[in-house]
Amino acid sequence: RPSASPTRSSVPAPPEWVKRWVASIVAGDAASGARRVREYILDNEPMLWTQTHRDVRTEPLGYDELLDRTIQYGTAIRQADPQAVIAGPAEWGWTGYLYSGRDGAAGYTLRPDRRAHDDQPLVEWYLRKLREHEQQTGVRVLDVFDLHFYPQAENVYGGRPTDSKTADLRLRSTRALWDPTYVDESWIKEAVRLLPRMKEWVDKNYPGRGISLGEWSFGGEDHVTGALATAEALGRFAQYGVTSAFYWTHPPDRSPSIQGFVAYRNFDGKGARFLDWYVPATSPAGASLFASRDESGRHLVVVAINMSPEQVVAANIDLGTCGPVDSYAAYSYVRGRSGFLPWPASAVRPGGLDQILPPWSITVLDVHLARPMTGTLEH
């Protein structure tokens, strides 16, 4: 319940205070010659403030107040740091994307606040109004559209069960990031398809904004499926051109889940990584394939994920227009291992290569081509 006085736990931080704070950061950066803050994220799950900050916030937040606060604080940041990258609204999850805190208090069926704002989903209205603000004032207070995402299915994120039912559900839940055919197996019971949905919201209401997940995790940090789900999410972030994404809180050192990051950042133990240009790739159900290339077009790094706990996948990787393979090495992480280890390279053939993917595994292929690749590429 709320404390007798908000000042017992907190002090006010109005826009003027934030402006001075950001200005001090900028001054420190100028003195050191290095930028320390890459992105300012406004708010933090504002539609939950009456729960998470009930000592200072007793009334649920509505559409208008969210917009007003965004403009006030975003303007203060922009004035203090014209080069700032500003993200928001850092909403917590599904109902927070679509409704305000006032709607939640009244009931989402009634949704009085949303009805009073053209019955538009909260974040769509928010983006449209910020676009109108920039058009009217010339001041841009939002560069990146930021939401949070945690799977809502039972025990996937918050629980610790390692039974096969939960493990399989964790891997299926990653499809909520992208798959229009996947109906979320939780109270949501809809196709979330979050990343393409976010891009559509931006394109429709405020073109040019980046997209970000300011918090995300699929749990299972002490289980191999935590690694696979993490690697799958990172691959989808590359596929959809996500500006930034922040894992909550951090994968424990030497845990299975950290291997999902290692697949993209240090799979050979010597700094080898997923490369700077994304290459579109397709894969059958039960497996995922994410590909990247360097600027020259002669070096590819491919991350292959086998979601099956029992089936070996004999992957026939068609490189098509990429050109003939000069050489390649494979590294794999499987359950029971502490990290990635060299894995037998299977076979190079005209137009591609074949690779065995163990059950429940992440395999990284480090491929060098005989000549620069051609074809359509995505950054």
BADOKOL-833803 format. One record per residue (C-alpha): residue number from 1; x negated, y negated, z negated. Coordinates in nm, 3 decimals. Last residue first. Layout:
N
 num       x       y       z
 NUM       X       Y       Z
...
***
This chain:
379
 num       x       y       z
 379  -2.160   0.530   4.333
 378  -1.963   0.727   4.586
 377  -2.103   0.893   4.895
 376  -1.965   0.989   5.235
 375  -2.200   1.190   5.452
 374  -2.572   1.213   5.508
 373  -2.855   1.370   5.309
 372  -3.218   1.271   5.345
 371  -3.442   1.554   5.472
 370  -3.581   1.882   5.336
 369  -3.365   1.851   5.028
 368  -3.467   1.877   4.664
 367  -3.218   2.028   4.420
 366  -3.214   2.027   4.040
 365  -2.919   2.252   3.958
 364  -2.766   2.220   3.612
 363  -2.567   2.508   3.466
 362  -2.315   2.463   3.184
 361  -2.172   2.786   3.045
 360  -1.868   2.964   2.910
 359  -1.928   3.278   3.116
 358  -2.254   3.277   3.316
 357  -2.275   3.081   3.645
 356  -2.459   3.272   3.919
 355  -2.581   3.044   4.197
 354  -2.561   3.056   4.575
 353  -2.707   2.785   4.795
 352  -2.605   2.561   5.080
 351  -2.593   2.493   5.450
 350  -2.829   2.774   5.555
 349  -2.897   2.991   5.249
 348  -3.086   2.942   4.923
 347  -3.044   3.219   4.671
 346  -3.023   3.276   4.297
 345  -3.235   3.045   4.086
 344  -3.296   3.227   3.758
 343  -3.220   3.001   3.465
 342  -3.462   2.770   3.286
 341  -3.338   2.698   2.934
 340  -3.086   2.448   2.802
 339  -3.018   2.438   2.429
 338  -2.980   2.630   2.103
 337  -2.838   2.938   2.270
 336  -2.550   3.147   2.138
 335  -2.304   3.022   2.396
 334  -2.463   2.935   2.728
 333  -2.676   2.643   2.850
 332  -2.837   2.677   3.192
 331  -3.120   2.529   3.393
 330  -3.167   2.588   3.765
 329  -3.448   2.489   4.001
 328  -3.433   2.391   4.366
 327  -3.645   2.376   4.677
 326  -3.637   2.250   5.038
 325  -3.263   2.277   5.081
 324  -3.124   2.206   5.428
 323  -2.894   1.909   5.488
 322  -2.644   1.725   5.271
 321  -2.381   1.748   5.545
 320  -2.248   2.076   5.411
 319  -2.397   2.141   5.068
 318  -2.169   2.439   5.018
 317  -2.224   2.589   4.676
 316  -2.124   2.953   4.670
 315  -2.079   3.009   4.297
 314  -2.074   3.366   4.170
 313  -1.875   3.296   3.855
 312  -1.918   3.537   3.565
 311  -1.588   3.595   3.388
 310  -1.548   3.631   3.013
 309  -1.513   3.296   2.834
 308  -1.410   3.120   3.156
 307  -1.475   2.744   3.178
 306  -1.781   2.773   3.403
 305  -1.933   2.428   3.441
 304  -2.165   2.320   3.724
 303  -2.374   2.001   3.701
 302  -2.554   1.910   4.025
 301  -2.866   1.696   4.058
 300  -2.961   1.605   4.414
 299  -3.286   1.459   4.550
 298  -3.333   1.375   4.920
 297  -3.081   1.092   4.949
 296  -3.351   0.829   4.897
 295  -3.147   0.638   4.638
 294  -3.102   0.944   4.418
 293  -2.817   1.191   4.432
 292  -2.531   1.310   4.213
 291  -2.297   1.607   4.195
 290  -2.024   1.724   3.958
 289  -1.881   2.075   3.989
 288  -1.607   2.217   3.770
 287  -1.486   2.573   3.716
 286  -1.165   2.741   3.607
 285  -0.967   2.628   3.909
 284  -1.181   2.598   4.222
 283  -1.437   2.322   4.286
 282  -1.464   1.999   4.483
 281  -1.747   1.749   4.512
 280  -1.783   1.376   4.571
 279  -2.146   1.254   4.537
 278  -2.213   1.002   4.258
 277  -2.521   0.785   4.299
 276  -2.758   0.716   4.008
 275  -2.885   1.063   3.922
 274  -2.798   1.311   3.648
 273  -3.112   1.353   3.444
 272  -3.462   1.497   3.406
 271  -3.626   1.358   3.092
 270  -3.878   1.631   3.020
 269  -3.662   1.875   2.822
 268  -3.530   2.018   3.149
 267  -3.168   1.912   3.093
 266  -3.251   1.568   2.961
 265  -2.968   1.318   3.031
 264  -2.677   1.476   3.214
 263  -2.680   1.831   3.078
 262  -2.820   1.692   2.750
 261  -2.490   1.511   2.697
 260  -2.284   1.830   2.702
 259  -2.561   1.990   2.499
 258  -2.470   1.755   2.213
 257  -2.149   1.955   2.167
 256  -2.335   2.275   2.079
 255  -2.497   2.107   1.779
 254  -2.874   2.050   1.765
 253  -2.823   1.695   1.631
 252  -2.460   1.624   1.548
 251  -2.252   1.476   1.830
 250  -2.180   1.109   1.759
 249  -1.871   0.928   1.629
 248  -1.674   0.910   1.841
 247  -1.820   0.919   2.192
 246  -1.830   0.580   2.364
 245  -1.743   0.536   2.730
 244  -1.852   0.260   2.966
 243  -1.783   0.137   3.319
 242  -1.599   0.451   3.430
 241  -1.652   0.516   3.801
 240  -1.380   0.780   3.837
 239  -1.609   1.070   3.929
 238  -1.879   0.965   3.684
 237  -1.630   0.955   3.396
 236  -1.498   1.290   3.517
 235  -1.846   1.439   3.485
 234  -1.882   1.301   3.134
 233  -1.548   1.457   3.037
 232  -1.646   1.799   3.173
 231  -1.981   1.789   2.992
 230  -1.805   1.705   2.666
 229  -1.547   1.981   2.716
 228  -1.822   2.234   2.791
 227  -2.026   2.136   2.485
 226  -1.725   2.145   2.253
 225  -1.633   2.476   2.415
 224  -1.963   2.615   2.282
 223  -1.850   2.558   1.925
 222  -1.985   2.343   1.641
 221  -1.869   2.016   1.795
 220  -1.525   2.153   1.873
 219  -1.382   1.805   1.912
 218  -1.260   1.667   2.243
 217  -1.402   1.321   2.183
 216  -1.325   0.965   2.289
 215  -1.356   0.607   2.172
 214  -1.404   0.287   2.373
 213  -1.293   0.465   2.689
 212  -1.366   0.212   2.963
 211  -1.229   0.082   3.290
 210  -1.374  -0.205   3.495
 209  -1.153  -0.497   3.593
 208  -1.149  -0.606   3.957
 207  -0.777  -0.611   4.011
 206  -0.554  -0.728   3.725
 205  -0.200  -0.590   3.746
 204  -0.169  -0.332   4.024
 203  -0.533  -0.235   4.066
 202  -0.584  -0.232   3.688
 201  -0.281  -0.015   3.613
 200  -0.380   0.217   3.899
 199  -0.735   0.251   3.767
 198  -0.600   0.330   3.420
 197  -0.366   0.594   3.565
 196  -0.653   0.749   3.760
 195  -0.847   0.782   3.433
 194  -0.558   0.890   3.208
 193  -0.392   1.169   3.400
 192  -0.137   1.179   3.112
 191   0.106   1.430   3.265
 190   0.380   1.448   3.004
 189   0.459   1.659   2.698
 188   0.322   1.395   2.459
 187   0.396   1.605   2.148
 186   0.112   1.829   2.261
 185   0.026   2.050   2.557
 184  -0.017   1.764   2.804
 183   0.145   1.849   3.136
 182  -0.134   1.910   3.388
 181  -0.033   1.864   3.753
 180  -0.165   1.506   3.780
 179  -0.512   1.621   3.662
 178  -0.752   1.342   3.555
 177  -0.822   1.287   3.187
 176  -0.542   1.512   3.068
 175  -0.739   1.795   3.233
 174  -0.972   1.787   2.934
 173  -0.692   1.950   2.736
 172  -0.742   2.277   2.923
 171  -1.088   2.311   2.771
 170  -0.963   2.244   2.420
 169  -0.668   2.481   2.470
 168  -0.908   2.763   2.559
 167  -1.103   2.707   2.239
 166  -0.786   2.676   2.031
 165  -0.652   3.011   2.156
 164  -0.994   3.178   2.135
 163  -1.031   3.105   1.765
 162  -1.296   2.852   1.661
 161  -1.078   2.653   1.420
 160  -1.226   2.320   1.305
 159  -0.936   2.076   1.330
 158  -0.933   1.711   1.431
 157  -0.996   1.734   1.803
 156  -0.834   2.051   1.935
 155  -0.655   2.153   1.615
 154  -0.303   2.106   1.761
 153  -0.284   1.922   2.093
 152  -0.331   1.545   2.066
 151  -0.650   1.515   2.267
 150  -0.831   1.193   2.176
 149  -0.844   0.887   2.399
 148  -0.918   0.522   2.333
 147  -0.848   0.241   2.580
 146  -1.058  -0.033   2.739
 145  -0.991  -0.251   3.043
 144  -1.320  -0.426   3.119
 143  -1.387  -0.787   3.218
 142  -1.131  -0.966   3.002
 141  -1.139  -1.331   2.893
 140  -1.170  -1.490   3.237
 139  -1.126  -1.867   3.223
 138  -1.013  -2.046   3.540
 137  -0.716  -2.182   3.347
 136  -0.406  -2.088   3.549
 135  -0.548  -1.797   3.751
 134  -0.736  -1.665   3.449
 133  -0.420  -1.677   3.235
 132  -0.218  -1.508   3.509
 131  -0.470  -1.222   3.517
 130  -0.449  -1.201   3.139
 129  -0.070  -1.182   3.164
 128  -0.084  -0.900   3.418
 127  -0.331  -0.699   3.211
 126  -0.125  -0.730   2.892
 125   0.199  -0.643   3.072
 124   0.041  -0.326   3.207
 123  -0.107  -0.250   2.865
 122   0.229  -0.275   2.687
 121   0.437  -0.072   2.931
 120   0.683  -0.306   3.101
 119   1.044  -0.331   2.981
 118   1.050  -0.685   3.125
 117   0.893  -0.816   2.804
 116   1.196  -0.827   2.573
 115   1.257  -0.459   2.649
 114   0.903  -0.386   2.526
 113   0.969  -0.565   2.199
 112   1.305  -0.394   2.146
 111   1.175  -0.039   2.202
 110   1.510   0.128   2.115
 109   1.391   0.476   2.214
 108   1.046   0.397   2.076
 107   1.184   0.332   1.729
 106   1.204   0.003   1.540
 105   0.861   0.035   1.373
 104   0.710   0.181   1.689
 103   0.849  -0.099   1.903
 102   0.697  -0.353   1.663
 101   0.364  -0.174   1.692
 100   0.383  -0.226   2.065
  99   0.464   0.028   2.334
  98   0.311   0.204   2.636
  97  -0.063   0.229   2.579
  96  -0.019   0.247   2.202
  95   0.225   0.536   2.244
  94  -0.042   0.735   2.431
  93  -0.352   0.655   2.229
  92  -0.557   0.418   2.011
  91  -0.565   0.090   2.201
  90  -0.905  -0.073   2.253
  89  -0.746  -0.391   2.397
  88  -0.999  -0.468   2.535
  87  -1.339  -0.534   2.690
  86  -1.555  -0.846   2.727
  85  -1.885  -0.843   2.917
  84  -2.065  -1.160   2.809
  83  -2.246  -1.377   3.061
  82  -2.080  -1.701   2.941
  81  -2.187  -1.627   2.581
  80  -2.058  -1.879   2.327
  79  -1.775  -2.010   2.543
  78  -1.688  -1.661   2.665
  77  -1.678  -1.526   2.309
  76  -1.445  -1.803   2.192
  75  -1.225  -1.756   2.499
  74  -1.193  -1.384   2.430
  73  -1.101  -1.459   2.069
  72  -0.820  -1.698   2.154
  71  -0.700  -1.517   2.468
  70  -0.695  -1.176   2.303
  69  -0.525  -1.313   1.992
  68  -0.249  -1.470   2.201
  67  -0.200  -1.155   2.408
  66  -0.176  -0.930   2.101
  65   0.056  -1.180   1.936
  64   0.291  -1.180   2.233
  63   0.316  -0.802   2.273
  62   0.383  -0.725   1.909
  61   0.180  -0.629   1.604
  60   0.339  -0.459   1.304
  59   0.373  -0.670   0.986
  58   0.180  -0.581   0.669
  57  -0.177  -0.657   0.774
  56  -0.448  -0.738   0.521
  55  -0.443  -0.438   0.283
  54  -0.259  -0.233   0.547
  53  -0.568  -0.231   0.764
  52  -0.557   0.122   0.910
  51  -0.181   0.171   0.878
  50  -0.040  -0.175   0.955
  49  -0.326  -0.217   1.204
  48  -0.220   0.086   1.411
  47  -0.098  -0.113   1.714
  46  -0.430  -0.298   1.707
  45  -0.642   0.011   1.784
  44  -0.961  -0.189   1.772
  43  -0.945  -0.560   1.862
  42  -1.173  -0.694   2.134
  41  -1.476  -0.501   2.255
  40  -1.787  -0.710   2.319
  39  -2.030  -0.547   2.561
  38  -2.405  -0.537   2.619
  37  -2.518  -0.675   2.284
  36  -2.896  -0.676   2.234
  35  -3.022  -0.873   2.534
  34  -3.400  -0.909   2.534
  33  -3.625  -1.216   2.558
  32  -3.671  -1.227   2.180
  31  -3.594  -1.597   2.134
  30  -3.317  -1.601   2.394
  29  -3.166  -1.287   2.242
  28  -3.163  -1.447   1.897
  27  -2.988  -1.753   2.037
  26  -2.729  -1.532   2.208
  25  -2.665  -1.344   1.883
  24  -2.628  -1.672   1.694
  23  -2.381  -1.795   1.956
  22  -2.181  -1.474   1.911
  21  -2.151  -1.540   1.537
  20  -2.062  -1.907   1.586
  19  -1.787  -1.815   1.835
  18  -1.660  -1.541   1.601
  17  -1.624  -1.796   1.319
  16  -1.438  -2.036   1.549
  15  -1.208  -1.753   1.660
  14  -1.098  -1.690   1.302
  13  -1.273  -1.437   1.077
  12  -1.094  -1.451   0.740
  11  -1.253  -1.262   0.450
  10  -1.164  -0.911   0.339
   9  -1.106  -0.672   0.048
   8  -0.979  -0.884  -0.242
   7  -0.905  -1.164   0.006
   6  -0.600  -0.972   0.130
   5  -0.430  -1.036  -0.206
   4  -0.227  -0.806  -0.430
   3  -0.338  -0.507  -0.225
   2  -0.115  -0.363   0.044
   1   0.000   0.000   0.000
***
